[in-house]
């Protein structure tokens, strides 16, 4: 069996109980060493074979899984955050399907969720935004033209931008065309890691502040009025709002 495991954003205590159990018992571990905190592997079996996929190609990763399966071994394929978001697991799963190898996906805590926790903010504030857009800017890997940043910004929803902090100056200008220059923005570097940094500002000054902080990679950009202080109270706990569990007070 092969298990694709979301290792969380960095803090080893944010690894799920199920994910930890599988990693600790695995015979073979393939982990994304450029992003995964190695501490999530610290309780692995001494005899476990460990591979860093940062140095491997897709065929090499699949070959290790195939050989482990032939030997009757359990493989833990460890990805950062949650593997369904920029995890490149579909191509691995398709390859395993072709080989007839059974696998399971164990979800993890994504860095965008850890960033909200670090910021102490709620992405979906009543009266402000009920939509969250997860995206990235084009770089060495393109994005579909229909998902260009200007068209996404037109919704003025809460936006979390992955893998793009190196372009924050130009991104801020594009986003400001729809959001406005005074819209709050923040950058969270290595959310939940000991070296975490948070830079807060507006689209007008966030690029300059991030440059001053020396942040060039491994950071999320978050944009939207959810970072402000104006919002409506939730109906969920409104005394005048009736639910299936509670009668209205009037």
Backbone as CSV, one residue per row, in Angstrom:
resi,resn,N_x,N_y,N_z,CA_x,CA_y,CA_z,C_x,C_y,C_z
1,UNK,0.845,-1.205,0.000,0.000,0.000,0.000,0.874,1.247,0.000
2,UNK,0.445,2.239,-0.764,1.093,3.554,-0.783,0.147,4.551,-0.149
3,UNK,0.672,5.373,0.748,-0.124,6.416,1.390,0.442,7.775,1.006
4,UNK,-0.398,8.629,0.430,-0.034,10.022,0.203,-0.475,10.794,1.446
5,UNK,0.468,11.440,2.094,0.190,12.057,3.391,0.485,13.550,3.356
6,UNK,-0.491,14.334,3.807,-0.253,15.759,3.995,0.440,15.972,5.323
7,UNK,1.667,16.483,5.267,2.475,16.618,6.486,2.212,17.913,7.239
8,UNK,1.272,18.730,6.738,0.997,19.991,7.406,1.928,21.093,6.963
9,UNK,1.759,22.293,7.503,2.499,23.469,7.035,3.933,23.573,7.537
10,UNK,4.277,22.845,8.574,5.641,22.940,9.107,5.751,22.461,10.532
11,UNK,4.898,22.971,11.406,4.892,22.535,12.801,4.569,21.044,12.844
12,UNK,5.485,20.205,13.361,5.227,18.765,13.371,3.996,18.372,14.176
13,UNK,3.553,19.230,15.092,2.353,18.913,15.862,1.076,19.144,15.054
14,UNK,1.204,19.740,13.873,0.059,19.916,12.994,-0.067,18.774,11.988
15,UNK,0.757,17.766,12.116,0.587,16.522,11.376,-0.589,15.771,11.994
16,UNK,-1.466,15.204,11.162,-2.608,14.485,11.719,-2.163,13.228,12.450
17,UNK,-3.004,12.768,13.366,-2.702,11.537,14.104,-2.550,10.370,13.137
18,UNK,-3.449,10.304,12.151,-3.387,9.212,11.174,-2.114,9.290,10.342
19,UNK,-1.769,10.506,9.895,-0.563,10.668,9.108,0.684,10.267,9.874
20,UNK,0.758,10.674,11.137,1.908,10.321,11.964,2.012,8.813,12.160
21,UNK,0.878,8.174,12.424,0.893,6.723,12.632,1.443,5.996,11.407
22,UNK,1.021,6.416,10.230,1.474,5.756,9.011,2.955,6.017,8.761
23,UNK,3.389,7.255,8.949,4.807,7.575,8.759,5.667,6.778,9.726
24,UNK,5.251,6.721,10.971,6.040,6.028,11.995,6.140,4.532,11.723
25,UNK,5.152,3.967,11.025,5.138,2.525,10.770,5.606,2.157,9.366
26,UNK,5.850,3.154,8.525,6.178,2.890,7.121,7.548,2.236,6.963
27,UNK,7.648,1.412,5.929,8.923,0.772,5.589,9.734,1.654,4.641
28,UNK,9.023,2.409,3.807,9.654,3.305,2.841,8.995,4.680,2.970
29,UNK,9.822,5.723,3.027,9.305,7.096,3.130,9.907,7.926,2.008
30,UNK,9.039,8.538,1.220,9.477,9.479,0.187,8.888,10.828,0.574
31,UNK,9.728,11.791,0.897,9.210,13.069,1.385,9.734,14.228,0.547
32,UNK,8.926,15.280,0.467,9.306,16.473,-0.291,10.263,17.308,0.558
33,UNK,11.516,17.003,0.463,12.508,17.579,1.372,12.712,19.066,1.261
34,UNK,12.303,19.668,0.150,12.483,21.113,0.011,11.476,21.896,0.836
35,UNK,10.413,21.219,1.307,9.341,21.913,2.018,8.925,21.252,3.327
36,UNK,8.999,19.950,3.395,8.526,19.232,4.583,9.528,19.354,5.723
37,UNK,9.040,19.654,6.906,9.882,19.693,8.101,10.301,18.261,8.441
38,UNK,11.592,18.008,8.463,12.083,16.651,8.706,11.697,16.115,10.080
39,UNK,11.295,16.994,10.984,10.885,16.535,12.310,9.654,15.637,12.254
40,UNK,8.865,15.718,11.172,7.696,14.836,11.079,8.124,13.386,10.864
41,UNK,9.394,13.172,10.535,9.905,11.818,10.307,10.695,11.283,11.494
42,UNK,10.804,12.046,12.553,11.757,11.709,13.626,11.441,10.413,14.365
43,UNK,10.176,9.976,14.349,9.813,8.742,15.049,9.656,7.556,14.102
44,UNK,10.205,7.669,12.910,10.130,6.566,11.943,10.918,5.349,12.424
45,UNK,10.631,4.223,11.826,11.369,3.004,12.166,12.843,3.178,11.768
46,UNK,13.758,2.705,12.602,15.186,2.873,12.292,15.579,2.268,10.944
47,UNK,14.895,1.212,10.565,15.246,0.532,9.324,14.503,1.064,8.102
48,UNK,13.678,2.088,8.295,12.910,2.628,7.176,13.842,3.235,6.125
49,UNK,13.529,2.998,4.877,14.277,3.601,3.777,13.687,4.980,3.504
50,UNK,14.533,6.011,3.468,14.052,7.386,3.320,14.622,7.998,2.037
51,UNK,13.739,8.585,1.240,14.121,9.220,-0.017,13.620,10.658,-0.026
52,UNK,14.462,11.570,-0.496,14.095,12.972,-0.619,13.694,13.235,-2.071
53,UNK,12.405,13.473,-2.305,11.927,13.611,-3.682,12.371,14.915,-4.344
54,UNK,12.967,15.827,-3.575,13.487,17.057,-4.180,14.559,16.749,-5.219
55,UNK,15.195,15.595,-5.086,16.269,15.200,-5.995,15.824,14.131,-6.994
56,UNK,14.520,13.853,-7.032,14.022,12.751,-7.844,13.074,13.245,-8.946
57,UNK,13.001,12.464,-10.022,12.019,12.716,-11.074,10.792,11.850,-10.795
58,UNK,9.706,12.122,-11.524,8.493,11.322,-11.355,8.753,9.828,-11.592
59,UNK,9.426,9.430,-12.669,9.690,7.993,-12.854,10.491,7.371,-11.713
60,UNK,11.427,8.140,-11.147,12.216,7.615,-10.028,11.352,7.411,-8.787
61,UNK,10.433,8.342,-8.539,9.528,8.206,-7.396,8.643,6.973,-7.574
62,UNK,8.085,6.815,-8.757,7.208,5.671,-9.018,7.979,4.364,-8.936
63,UNK,9.214,4.363,-9.386,10.023,3.141,-9.332,10.245,2.694,-7.884
64,UNK,10.506,3.648,-6.993,10.690,3.301,-5.577,9.402,2.694,-5.017
65,UNK,8.257,3.297,-5.350,6.973,2.771,-4.885,6.722,1.366,-5.427
66,UNK,7.029,1.176,-6.707,6.804,-0.123,-7.354,7.677,-1.209,-6.726
67,UNK,8.927,-0.872,-6.461,9.831,-1.837,-5.837,9.390,-2.166,-4.414
68,UNK,8.937,-1.153,-3.678,8.454,-1.383,-2.312,7.225,-2.293,-2.335
69,UNK,6.339,-2.058,-3.282,5.127,-2.879,-3.396,5.489,-4.331,-3.717
70,UNK,6.475,-4.512,-4.591,6.913,-5.864,-4.952,7.489,-6.597,-3.754
71,UNK,8.070,-5.843,-2.829,8.656,-6.442,-1.621,7.657,-6.540,-0.468
72,UNK,6.406,-6.135,-0.721,5.386,-6.205,0.323,5.557,-5.163,1.409
73,UNK,6.113,-4.000,1.038,6.389,-2.952,2.009,5.359,-1.817,1.914
74,UNK,5.217,-1.087,2.997,4.316,0.072,3.048,5.106,1.336,2.755
75,UNK,4.585,2.153,1.856,5.249,3.399,1.472,4.449,4.606,1.947
76,UNK,5.119,5.549,2.577,4.524,6.833,2.943,5.104,7.888,2.018
77,UNK,4.251,8.451,1.177,4.669,9.534,0.285,4.240,10.832,0.946
78,UNK,5.203,11.562,1.498,4.911,12.691,2.380,5.043,14.025,1.644
79,UNK,3.918,14.733,1.569,3.874,16.039,0.919,3.676,17.126,1.965
80,UNK,4.045,18.352,1.607,3.828,19.465,2.510,2.354,19.876,2.512
81,UNK,1.906,20.481,3.596,0.527,20.974,3.685,-0.468,19.872,3.439
82,UNK,-1.401,20.128,2.527,-2.319,19.096,2.056,-1.940,18.759,0.623
83,UNK,-1.824,17.484,0.291,-1.314,17.121,-1.036,-2.222,17.496,-2.196
84,UNK,-3.485,17.844,-1.916,-4.400,18.184,-3.002,-4.191,19.595,-3.542
85,UNK,-3.383,20.402,-2.862,-3.142,21.787,-3.278,-1.685,21.939,-3.703
86,UNK,-1.464,22.100,-4.993,-0.119,22.230,-5.560,0.796,21.089,-5.105
87,UNK,0.217,19.902,-4.990,0.994,18.757,-4.516,1.494,17.846,-5.616
88,UNK,1.018,18.035,-6.852,1.407,17.193,-7.989,1.223,15.711,-7.682
89,UNK,0.094,15.366,-7.022,-0.122,13.943,-6.723,-0.961,13.234,-7.779
90,UNK,-1.714,13.982,-8.578,-2.557,13.322,-9.583,-1.716,12.458,-10.515
91,UNK,-0.593,12.990,-10.968,0.245,12.241,-11.899,0.823,10.989,-11.237
92,UNK,1.076,11.072,-9.937,1.559,9.890,-9.227,0.450,8.849,-9.072
93,UNK,-0.751,9.320,-8.731,-1.870,8.405,-8.561,-2.227,7.720,-9.883
94,UNK,-2.192,8.482,-10.978,-2.482,7.890,-12.284,-1.462,6.811,-12.629
95,UNK,-0.200,7.071,-12.314,0.850,6.076,-12.584,0.626,4.813,-11.756
96,UNK,0.214,4.985,-10.498,-0.060,3.822,-9.643,-1.284,3.054,-10.140
97,UNK,-2.285,3.778,-10.654,-3.454,3.115,-11.236,-3.042,2.214,-12.390
98,UNK,-2.150,2.712,-13.222,-1.679,1.927,-14.364,-0.932,0.677,-13.924
99,UNK,-0.250,0.779,-12.804,0.518,-0.361,-12.275,-0.328,-1.279,-11.401
100,UNK,-1.560,-0.866,-11.121,-2.424,-1.683,-10.272,-2.029,-1.647,-8.807
101,UNK,-1.382,-0.560,-8.384,-0.941,-0.414,-6.988,-1.993,0.372,-6.217
102,UNK,-2.411,-0.178,-5.091,-3.441,0.449,-4.266,-2.824,1.576,-3.440
103,UNK,-3.561,2.676,-3.318,-3.064,3.809,-2.539,-4.215,4.477,-1.808
104,UNK,-3.832,5.302,-0.831,-4.806,6.069,-0.053,-4.243,7.463,0.166
105,UNK,-5.119,8.460,0.233,-4.695,9.835,0.484,-5.120,10.248,1.891
106,UNK,-4.169,10.739,2.665,-4.434,11.215,4.024,-4.302,12.731,4.012
107,UNK,-5.398,13.466,4.211,-5.332,14.931,4.117,-4.483,15.542,5.223
108,UNK,-4.044,16.771,4.962,-3.235,17.480,5.951,-3.682,18.917,6.101
109,UNK,-3.077,19.636,7.029,-3.381,21.052,7.260,-2.606,21.887,6.245
110,UNK,-3.325,22.597,5.394,-2.659,23.414,4.383,-2.043,24.667,5.004
111,UNK,-1.020,25.179,4.332,-0.363,26.397,4.813,-1.308,27.595,4.811
112,UNK,-2.310,27.597,3.923,-3.219,28.746,3.914,-4.096,28.765,5.163
113,UNK,-4.387,27.588,5.706,-5.131,27.513,6.959,-4.230,27.922,8.130
114,UNK,-2.979,27.475,8.088,-2.030,27.862,9.134,-1.778,29.369,9.109
115,UNK,-1.787,29.956,7.913,-1.581,31.404,7.803,-2.712,32.169,8.479
116,UNK,-3.952,31.714,8.282,-5.089,32.367,8.944,-4.948,32.279,10.458
117,UNK,-4.489,31.125,10.942,-4.295,30.953,12.383,-3.222,31.906,12.902
118,UNK,-2.138,32.042,12.151,-1.062,32.945,12.563,-1.514,34.399,12.539
119,UNK,-2.312,34.740,11.537,-2.826,36.112,11.432,-3.946,36.387,12.433
120,UNK,-4.517,35.298,12.984,-5.681,35.399,13.870,-6.834,36.103,13.148
121,UNK,-7.114,35.612,11.946,-8.172,36.170,11.121,-9.069,35.057,10.590
122,UNK,-10.284,35.466,10.172,-11.251,34.549,9.577,-11.437,34.941,8.117
123,UNK,-11.214,34.000,7.209,-11.288,34.306,5.787,-12.701,34.647,5.318
124,UNK,-13.720,34.088,5.971,-15.099,34.230,5.496,-15.930,35.036,6.486
125,UNK,-15.691,36.324,6.526,-16.420,37.192,7.439,-17.791,37.552,6.863
126,UNK,-18.855,37.450,7.659,-20.185,37.852,7.186,-20.204,39.303,6.734
127,UNK,-20.816,39.531,5.574,-20.909,40.883,5.049,-19.648,41.385,4.387
128,UNK,-18.585,40.579,4.417,-17.311,40.994,3.824,-16.935,40.073,2.663
129,UNK,-16.787,38.806,2.962,-16.460,37.827,1.922,-16.898,36.441,2.364
130,UNK,-17.554,35.742,1.453,-17.928,34.355,1.688,-17.283,33.448,0.648
131,UNK,-16.281,33.969,-0.016,-15.580,33.222,-1.062,-14.081,33.350,-0.844
132,UNK,-13.389,32.225,-0.958,-11.930,32.212,-0.824,-11.340,31.685,-2.128
133,UNK,-10.451,32.464,-2.720,-9.777,32.053,-3.948,-8.348,31.658,-3.611
134,UNK,-7.984,30.424,-3.942,-6.606,29.946,-3.816,-6.013,29.939,-5.217
135,UNK,-4.915,30.625,-5.410,-4.353,30.708,-6.754,-2.852,30.938,-6.684
136,UNK,-2.243,31.095,-7.842,-0.825,31.424,-7.942,-0.612,32.230,-9.207
137,UNK,0.456,32.990,-9.215,0.795,33.770,-10.401,1.587,32.893,-11.373
138,UNK,1.531,33.188,-12.665,2.341,32.417,-13.614,3.819,32.683,-13.405
139,UNK,4.607,31.658,-13.566,6.057,31.777,-13.458,6.656,30.796,-14.439
140,UNK,7.557,29.953,-13.970,8.097,28.902,-14.836,6.999,27.922,-15.218
141,UNK,6.018,27.777,-14.321,4.826,26.993,-14.633,3.697,27.964,-14.922
142,UNK,3.077,27.880,-16.092,2.008,28.821,-16.434,0.712,28.506,-15.708
143,UNK,-0.238,29.429,-15.778,-1.602,29.182,-15.298,-2.530,29.393,-16.488
144,UNK,-3.707,28.752,-16.483,-4.641,28.965,-17.594,-5.007,30.440,-17.732
145,UNK,-5.095,30.924,-18.962,-5.380,32.330,-19.212,-6.690,32.774,-18.566
146,UNK,-7.683,31.871,-18.525,-8.974,32.235,-17.933,-8.864,32.483,-16.430
147,UNK,-7.717,32.073,-15.835,-7.498,32.289,-14.407,-6.484,33.395,-14.154
148,UNK,-6.364,34.319,-15.081,-5.386,35.401,-14.884,-5.772,36.237,-13.659
149,UNK,-4.780,36.840,-13.043,-4.960,37.498,-11.755,-5.971,38.631,-11.805
150,UNK,-6.003,39.370,-12.901,-6.924,40.499,-13.006,-8.374,40.033,-12.978
151,UNK,-8.674,38.925,-13.659,-10.059,38.443,-13.685,-10.472,37.885,-12.329
152,UNK,-9.554,37.235,-11.627,-9.874,36.725,-10.292,-10.068,37.876,-9.308
153,UNK,-9.256,38.904,-9.436,-9.340,40.045,-8.519,-10.657,40.783,-8.652
154,UNK,-11.292,40.689,-9.806,-12.543,41.409,-10.035,-13.636,40.994,-9.054
155,UNK,-13.524,39.797,-8.494,-14.525,39.328,-7.533,-14.360,39.995,-6.161
156,UNK,-13.195,40.537,-5.891,-12.879,41.159,-4.601,-13.111,40.193,-3.437
157,UNK,-12.958,38.917,-3.700,-13.083,37.895,-2.659,-11.798,37.833,-1.847
158,UNK,-11.831,37.091,-0.773,-10.595,36.789,-0.045,-9.689,36.007,-0.981
159,UNK,-8.456,36.449,-1.135,-7.537,35.783,-2.053,-6.264,35.358,-1.333
160,UNK,-5.881,34.108,-1.554,-4.627,33.571,-1.029,-3.784,33.155,-2.219
161,UNK,-2.605,33.734,-2.331,-1.751,33.509,-3.495,-0.514,32.722,-3.072
162,UNK,-0.385,31.539,-3.611,0.741,30.650,-3.340,1.880,30.931,-4.324
163,UNK,3.082,30.538,-3.946,4.217,30.391,-4.867,4.509,31.637,-5.700
164,UNK,4.234,32.810,-5.145,4.304,34.015,-5.963,4.899,35.215,-5.262
165,UNK,5.427,35.053,-4.065,5.856,36.230,-3.306,6.984,36.980,-4.005
166,UNK,7.738,36.304,-4.852,8.793,36.978,-5.602,8.268,37.984,-6.608
167,UNK,6.981,37.915,-6.910,6.362,38.832,-7.868,5.414,39.818,-7.183
168,UNK,5.556,39.992,-5.892,4.538,40.735,-5.143,4.385,42.178,-5.604
169,UNK,5.459,42.791,-6.078,5.361,44.172,-6.534,4.402,44.323,-7.703
170,UNK,4.586,43.519,-8.732,3.709,43.593,-9.898,2.319,43.064,-9.583
171,UNK,2.241,42.063,-8.734,0.941,41.516,-8.347,0.096,42.564,-7.629
172,UNK,0.708,43.308,-6.737,-0.030,44.331,-5.989,-0.670,45.334,-6.937
173,UNK,0.055,45.717,-7.976,-0.484,46.656,-8.939,-1.677,46.087,-9.693
174,UNK,-1.565,44.828,-10.089,-2.668,44.178,-10.799,-3.890,44.048,-9.904
175,UNK,-3.688,43.638,-8.667,-4.801,43.448,-7.738,-5.460,44.775,-7.385
176,UNK,-4.659,45.813,-7.260,-5.188,47.118,-6.855,-6.166,47.688,-7.867
177,UNK,-6.073,47.280,-9.121,-7.002,47.764,-10.141,-8.443,47.409,-9.779
178,UNK,-8.631,46.288,-9.082,-9.972,45.889,-8.659,-10.206,46.152,-7.176
179,UNK,-9.256,45.768,-6.341,-9.437,45.895,-4.895,-9.274,47.336,-4.405
180,UNK,-8.398,48.092,-5.056,-8.030,49.413,-4.571,-6.734,49.353,-3.775
181,UNK,-5.938,50.420,-3.846,-4.613,50.431,-3.218,-4.662,50.317,-1.702
182,UNK,-5.748,50.744,-1.076,-5.805,50.731,0.386,-6.321,49.410,0.956
183,UNK,-6.570,48.434,0.103,-7.038,47.125,0.567,-5.959,46.456,1.411
184,UNK,-6.322,45.920,2.577,-5.327,45.247,3.425,-4.704,44.029,2.732
185,UNK,-3.450,43.816,3.017,-2.731,42.660,2.483,-1.706,42.217,3.523
186,UNK,-1.344,40.948,3.457,-0.329,40.428,4.377,0.456,39.331,3.676
187,UNK,1.646,39.137,4.145,2.480,38.030,3.672,2.899,37.229,4.890
188,UNK,2.677,35.926,4.819,3.068,35.034,5.910,4.165,34.111,5.395
189,UNK,5.330,34.254,5.967,6.487,33.435,5.594,6.579,32.225,6.512
190,UNK,6.607,31.033,5.925,6.755,29.761,6.656,5.800,29.681,7.848
191,UNK,4.527,29.757,7.554,3.498,29.695,8.601,3.677,28.461,9.472
192,UNK,3.673,28.673,10.773,3.775,27.647,11.835,5.189,27.159,12.102
193,UNK,6.177,27.568,11.311,7.572,27.213,11.581,8.123,28.151,12.661
194,UNK,9.194,27.770,13.346,9.806,28.672,14.340,10.253,29.996,13.720
195,UNK,10.661,29.970,12.456,11.154,31.179,11.792,10.052,31.954,11.072
196,UNK,8.810,31.672,11.393,7.684,32.369,10.766,7.836,33.891,10.864
197,UNK,7.464,34.569,9.766,7.412,36.032,9.755,6.078,36.472,9.172
198,UNK,5.529,37.547,9.698,4.296,38.119,9.163,4.548,39.578,8.812
199,UNK,4.212,39.941,7.592,4.315,41.328,7.147,2.899,41.798,6.809
200,UNK,2.475,42.893,7.401,1.133,43.431,7.170,1.229,44.792,6.511
201,UNK,0.255,45.095,5.679,0.218,46.394,5.035,-1.007,46.520,4.161
202,UNK,-0.877,47.284,3.093,-1.926,47.422,2.091,-1.302,47.101,0.736
203,UNK,-2.133,47.014,-0.274,-1.571,46.764,-1.605,-0.615,47.874,-2.024
204,UNK,-0.757,49.030,-1.428,0.103,50.163,-1.765,1.532,49.972,-1.262
205,UNK,1.684,49.368,-0.080,3.025,49.303,0.519,3.529,47.891,0.810
206,UNK,2.732,46.861,0.541,3.139,45.511,0.944,4.398,45.046,0.202
207,UNK,4.539,45.437,-1.068,5.726,45.037,-1.823,7.002,45.569,-1.208
208,UNK,6.978,46.835,-0.835,8.146,47.470,-0.215,8.456,46.833,1.138
209,UNK,7.420,46.561,1.913,7.629,45.970,3.238,8.192,44.551,3.148
210,UNK,7.720,43.789,2.167,8.215,42.421,1.987,9.679,42.442,1.545
211,UNK,10.019,43.383,0.678,11.416,43.515,0.245,12.311,43.862,1.427
212,UNK,11.846,44.763,2.285,12.623,45.143,3.476,12.807,43.962,4.416
213,UNK,11.813,43.071,4.463,11.892,41.896,5.333,12.749,40.789,4.730
214,UNK,13.116,40.942,3.470,13.977,39.955,2.818,13.281,38.648,2.474
215,UNK,11.966,38.693,2.334,11.204,37.478,2.022,11.140,37.306,0.505
216,UNK,11.629,36.163,0.019,11.686,35.930,-1.420,10.995,34.634,-1.844
217,UNK,10.700,33.759,-0.891,10.055,32.494,-1.239,9.405,31.906,0.011
218,UNK,8.750,30.768,-0.155,8.114,30.024,0.935,7.191,30.916,1.764
219,UNK,6.347,31.676,1.068,5.438,32.587,1.752,4.127,32.671,0.995
220,UNK,3.070,32.973,1.724,1.751,33.180,1.147,1.408,34.664,1.145
221,UNK,0.750,35.107,0.082,0.206,36.455,0.029,-1.294,36.347,0.279
222,UNK,-1.810,37.120,1.220,-3.254,37.113,1.477,-3.774,38.540,1.314
223,UNK,-4.908,38.649,0.635,-5.450,39.959,0.290,-6.953,39.966,0.530
224,UNK,-7.458,41.057,1.075,-8.896,41.193,1.203,-9.310,41.972,2.434
225,UNK,-10.557,42.413,2.429,-11.074,43.196,3.542,-11.288,42.371,4.804
226,UNK,-11.156,41.040,4.708,-11.245,40.221,5.919,-10.132,40.582,6.901
227,UNK,-9.080,41.192,6.406,-7.976,41.614,7.270,-8.318,42.879,8.057
228,UNK,-9.412,43.516,7.675,-9.845,44.727,8.384,-10.705,44.391,9.589
229,UNK,-11.396,45.397,10.102,-12.169,45.229,11.347,-13.671,45.441,11.183
230,UNK,-14.122,45.712,9.977,-15.549,45.937,9.748,-16.197,44.676,9.200
231,UNK,-17.210,44.178,9.895,-17.926,42.982,9.442,-19.245,42.885,10.192
232,UNK,-20.118,42.005,9.714,-21.393,41.765,10.370,-21.276,40.566,11.305
233,UNK,-22.071,40.575,12.372,-22.071,39.422,13.269,-22.752,38.240,12.581
234,UNK,-22.291,37.047,12.914,-22.840,35.839,12.314,-24.280,35.610,12.742
235,UNK,-25.109,35.110,11.821,-26.471,34.713,12.158,-26.489,33.452,13.022
236,UNK,-25.417,32.703,12.956,-25.356,31.420,13.661,-25.625,31.560,15.154
237,UNK,-25.135,32.647,15.745,-25.292,32.844,17.195,-26.205,34.030,17.530
238,UNK,-26.933,34.513,16.527,-27.860,35.626,16.719,-29.094,35.123,17.476
239,UNK,-29.417,35.773,18.581,-30.556,35.343,19.406,-31.875,35.410,18.640
240,UNK,-31.944,36.258,17.604,-33.180,36.408,16.828,-33.247,35.458,15.637
241,UNK,-32.215,34.653,15.497,-32.129,33.752,14.333,-32.408,32.324,14.770
242,UNK,-33.437,31.733,14.204,-33.832,30.373,14.602,-33.067,29.335,13.792
243,UNK,-32.620,28.286,14.464,-31.934,27.179,13.792,-32.618,25.876,14.154
244,UNK,-32.120,24.788,13.594,-32.686,23.488,13.894,-32.419,23.054,15.332
245,UNK,-31.542,23.773,16.030,-31.173,23.425,17.406,-31.639,24.470,18.436
246,UNK,-32.045,25.663,17.950,-32.331,26.738,18.877,-33.488,27.589,18.361
247,UNK,-34.416,27.912,19.220,-35.525,28.783,18.864,-35.109,30.248,18.975
248,UNK,-35.702,31.092,18.171,-35.441,32.531,18.285,-35.983,33.050,19.599
249,UNK,-35.374,34.084,20.142,-35.753,34.574,21.478,-37.040,35.382,21.466
250,UNK,-37.483,35.875,20.297,-38.689,36.691,20.274,-39.947,35.810,20.282
